[in-house]
Amino acid sequence: MREVLEELMTWWEAGETVGVGTVVATFRSAPRPPGASMLVGPDKSAVGSVSGGCVEGAVYDLAGTVVGTGEAVLERYGVSDDDAFAVGLTCGGILDVFVEKVSRETFPELGEIADDIRSGRPVALATVVDHPDPAWVGRRLVVRPDEAGAGFGMGSARADDAVRDDALGLLAAGTNATLTYGPDGERRGEGMRVFVWGFAPKPRMLVFGAIDFAAAVARVGAFLGYHVTVCDARPVFATRSRFAHADEVVVDWPHRYLTAEQEAGRVDQRTVVTVLTHDPKFDVPLLEVALRLPAVAYVGAMGSRRTHDDRTERLREAGLTDEELARLSSPIGLDLGARTPEETAISIAAEIVAAQWGGTGDRLATRAGRIHH
């Protein structure tokens, strides 16, 4: 929903009704992840995508029907048959799409949720997408870390408690998922399916070293949806004009800044750290801190093979263990043959994506089996 939120809110605030289709589950090589949404506006326009083009037409028609009836629908789209015009996914994937009617009357909480998302406050939205009792379908529960919640959202206190606990876990990880329970929220049952959006603040990308490569990395990081911070101890280089795509430009010693961010609770398991300084007096103290953090998604450091060997020896002398050193991606990036700062930034971003999803970095043309991990 995040990628279509502004368009949705424009219509919602104007008192209009919108058909919203959301991917709530995927199987095999589905092209869009859970949480991807498509809107059908009051002017019949379509915004967003649930499949990259394969089933958008069918979802568009279904959304129109749902707006008319007011009854939400969970629809499964699978492999298309031999008819080129059949509704399905030619990639061989399967996806479940939940289509609902959204307006001020059907979703009065949306305004507050949108405010949370825009302000970077964590909030989770749980929606019943399947249930033996049709009256439950479409019920919602809004979950915030600092609120216990009041009243029934799902339909019973037991269901509320179970969904709230699980939604908080998804929110901490910043992920979306469909959860399965018994009809009354029983954890060992089946019948009720609940989709949870975990609207956590953007994951952070910390770029250390205010060099030309850092500007390209910041630009790609912003494109990938990270909250990008560039940090360097040299004020003449760490300037807003040089890093227009970064959310923050900080003048501080890198190791001191990272330590302070960790102590303030602003570094988590989704944070990626890129060290581009090329200077032992900066990167060795910084990597001592980074490689000992309890949870980060990625730590990479730029440099030649010779620089890497020298840096590794300095880190060993500083007391880092083999296990801690194994967390370091150095030299940083995948082997793309990159030369320019922009090409190098793509190489670094590719390695971060591969680390996140378990990719190999190999050419897909040379591999067999599923494309999506």
Secondary structure, 3 states (H helix, E strand, C coil): CHHHHHHHHHHHHCCCCEEEEEEEEEECCCCCCCCCEEEECCCCCEEECCCCCCCHHHHHHHHHHHHHHCCCEEEEECCCCCCCCCCCCCCCCEEEEEEEEECCCCCCCHHHHHHHHHHCCCEEEEEEEECCCHHHCCCEEEECCCCCCCCCCCCCHHHHHHHHHHHHHHHHHCCCEEEEECCCCCCCCCCEEEEEEEECCCCEEEEECCCHHHHHHHHHHHHCCCEEEEEECCCCCCCCCCCCCCCEEEECCHHHHHHHHHHCCCCCCCCEEEECCCCHHHHHHHHHHHCCCCCCCEEEECCCHHHHHHHHHHHHHCCCCHHHHCCEECCCCCCCCCCCHHHHHHHHHHHHHHHHHCCCCCCHHHCCCCCCC
